[in-house]
Amino acid sequence: MNRLVVVRGAGDLATGCIVRLVRSGFRVIALETEKPTAIRRTVSLSEAVYEGRTRVEDVEACLVGTIDEALALAVDKVVPVLVDPEGSSIGILDPAALVDAILAKRNLGTRRGLAPVVVALGPGFVAGVDADAVVETNRGHDLGRVILEGAAAPDTAVPGEIGGAASERVVRAASAGQFVALCDIGDSVAPGEVVAAVEGAERAEIRSALGGVVRGMLHPGLEVTPGFKVADVDPRGRRQNCFTVSDKSRAVGGAVLEAILMLGRQLRA
C-alpha cells in the first residue's frame, strides 16, 4: 500500500495533521512557501524553511531542495519540507492522499484527482467538488467533523475564544514595513506591553491588549501590511502550551486521519 501523504502547508494546524499521520505510520512530505507566515512557530514544521531543520514533539522536519531528496528522506518520523507553493511536485510525488492545510480560506489550486484521496481543511472548499472530504476547522460543536458533501462553516474573520478572549488576543500590525520581534514565544507580557515593532517610514511599536503568555510571534524580518497578524497572546498563561500541538490541531489532525483511512478503505473495497 502506498503510505505517502502530501500536505500543502506546514503551519500549526497542518503540523497537527502531520503529527497524527506520521504517528499512524504514514510517510509525509510537506509543501510550503518561500517565506511561511505561521506565528505559532514553535509548533509549526514550516520553521524548517528558515532553520533548515526543526522538531515538534517527536516529529522532525528537514528542508529539502528537490523531489528526489524529499522521497528519499520521507521515513519514520522525518518529514521533508519542500518549497513548492504551487503544488507542482504533487503529480511526480504520486501520493496516496493529498491534504490541503494551507488555511487560505480559498482554494489555491487543490482539486479532486490530484491524488486518490483529497482532503481539504476549512472554508473555501466543497466536498465532492474540490475535494473528496472537507474538515471543519471552526471551534465549536462541529470542530473536526469530516464533511463528505458540502462545505465547512464560512470564515467568521473572528479568532476563536481562548481563556475568555477572542479578537483581543491576536496582535496585528498597524502599518507596513519590516517586522521586528521584541519578545520570544513563551515570554510573559502585561496588558499594554510592547511586544513587537514595524520598521517602515517610521518605527511603529505594537502592544498587546492582554496580559498572558506569547503563544505566537511572526518570523522576524518579514514584510507586513496594516492588519497583518503578527503575534498571539494566550491569557491562560500556561507556557508549556506554547511548545505542544494544540487541542484544535489534534482534533483537526484526527479528522484528517479518519478521512484518509475511510476513503482509502472505500477505494480498496
N, C-alpha and C positions, 0 to 999 in steps of 0.2 A: 504494500500500500504506500502511495506517495504521501509522506508525512510533512511536506513542505507547505508552510503558510507564509504568504507575503502580506505585510501590514504596511499600509500607507500612513505614515506619521509615526512619531515615537515620543509624543508628549506624555503627560501624566495619565490620561485615560487610555491612550494607546499602549502605554507601558503596563498598565494593569491587565490589559488583554494579553500582551506578550508574556508576562509572568505566568498567567494561568495556562497559556498554551504550551510554553516551554516545560512547565512542571508536569504537564499531562503527556509529554512525550513527543510533541511536535517540534520540528525544526522550523525556525522563524528567521526571515530576513525582513528588516525594516527599511522603508524608503523615506528619505527626509529631504528637506530643502537645504540650500547652502547656508542659510542663517536662521535656524529654528528660533521661534519666539516663545517657547514654553517658559512660564515663570516658575512652575514647581520643578525647578531643575534638579533638585536632589532626588526626585523620584521620576525623572524623565530620562529614558535612554537616549533621547536626542542630544544630550550633552556630549555624547561620543563625537559628534561633528566638530565640537570645539576642542575637546580634550584628547581626542584620539581613542580613548577607552574610558568606560565608566561602568558602575555597578549599581543596581537597585535590588536590595535584599540579596538573594542568592543567584541573580541572573546578571551576567556580564554582557556588555555590548562593546563592539570594536568597529571603528570606522574603516571601511574598505574602499578601494578605488575602482574595482572592476567587478563585473558579474562573476567571472571565474573565481575571484577571491571570495566573493560572497558565498557561492555554492560550496567552496572548499571549507570555509570556516563555520558554516551553519551546522554546529554539532551540539551535543548536550549542554544546555545552559550557557551557550555562547551565541549571541545574536549579532550578525553582521549588520552594520548600518551603511547603506549606500545612498549617496546624494543623487536623487532621481525624482524631483518633484512632479514630473510629467507622467511617471509610471511607465516609461518607455521600455524598461527592462522586464516587465511582467511577462510578456509573451515568451521571452527567452528563458526566464526562470521556470516557467511552466508549473506553477504551484497547484496543489490540490485545492487550496482555498485562498481567496483574497479578502482582506478586511480593510475597508476604508475607515480609518480612525483619524482623519485629518481634522475633523470637527470645524469645518469652514462654514457650516450652516447652509452649504450649497454643494452641488455635485461638481467636482473638479476633474471629471473625466472617467470616473468609475462606471462600469456598465456590466450587465449580465453577460456571461460568456467569456469574460477575461480569464476566468478560472471555473472549474466545475461547480464550486460553491463561492458565491459572492455575498459578503455581509457588510453592511454599512451602519455607522453609528450616527444617531441623532437626526435632526431635521435636514431637509434638502434631498431626501431620497424617498422613493416609493417602492415598497416591497412588491415584487412581481413585475416591476418595470425597470428600475435602475439596479436593483439588487435582488437576490433571492430571499434575503431576510434583512430587516432593519431592527436595530436595538434601541430601545428607549433610553435616553440619557438624562431626561429631566427628573430632578429629585421629586420624590413623592411615591404614591402607591404603585405606579407602573414602572419605576426605575428598574432597568434590567430586563424588561419584558421583551421577548422575541416576537417580532411582528412579521407575519408571513403574507399579509395583504394590507395595503395601505401605508400610511406614513407615521412617523413619530410625532409627538406634540410639536407645534411650531415654536420657534425661538421666542422666548419671552423678553430677551435682552436684559433680564434682571438676574443677577447671580443668585444661586441657591442660598438659603439661610443656613448659617453655621453659628452656633453659640448665640443665637438671637440676632445676628447681624447678617445683612444681605448686601445691598449695594455699597454700604459704607465700609465693608471690609476690603473691597477692591480699590487699589490705589492707581490712579491714572495720571498720565502726563497732561499738563495744561498748555504746553507749547511744543513746537517742533525743534528737533535738534538731536544731539548725540546723548544717549542715556548714560548717566553716572550713578552707580550704586554706592550708597553711603553706609550701608549696613549689610550684614550677611543673613542668609536663611538660617533660622534658629535663634536669632537675636530677639531679645525682648524690647519692646518700644512702648512709649507712653502716648496718650492722645495728643495730637498736635506736633509730635516729634518729626523732625526732618529725617526722611529715610532714603531719599534719592534726589537727583537733580537732572536737569536737562541743559546741556551746553548748546545754546543757539546764538541768536543775535545778542542775547544776554543770558546769564546763568539764572535759571528758574528753579527754586527749591520745590520739592514735593514732600508734603507732610501726610502722615497717617491720621485718619479721622478717629481711629480706635486705638486703645491700648491692647497689647497682646503679644503674640509671637509672630515674627515674619515667616510666613509659610512659603512664600514665593517671591522671587526677585528676578527680573529680566536680566539676560546676559549683558554685562557692561559693554559699552561701545556701539550698541545697535542704534540705528536711526529710528526715532519715534515721531509720531504726529500727535496733535491735540486729541485727547480722549483715549490714547493708546494705553492698554492695560500693562502696567509695569511692575506691580507688586500685589501681594495678598497678605493681609494680617488676620491671624486667627485669634479671636478673642478668648478662646478656651485656654490658651496659654500652655498647651502641652508640647514642649519642644520635641519630644520623641516622635510626635505625629508628622513632623516635617521630613522624616527620613524613611518612612514606610508607606507602602501603597495604601491609598485611602479606601474608606468603605465604598464610596461611589465607584472608584476604579475597579475594585474587586467585584462589585455587583455587575458592572458592565462587562468585565472580563469573563465572568462566569456565563453570562448570556451569550457571548461570542463563542465560547467553547461549546455550549449547548447547541447553538445553531449549526456549527460546523459538524458536530457529531450526528445531529439529527438529519441534516440534509445529505451528509455524506453516506449515511446508512440507507437513505432512500435511493440514492444513486446506485448503490451496490445491490439493492433488493431485486 
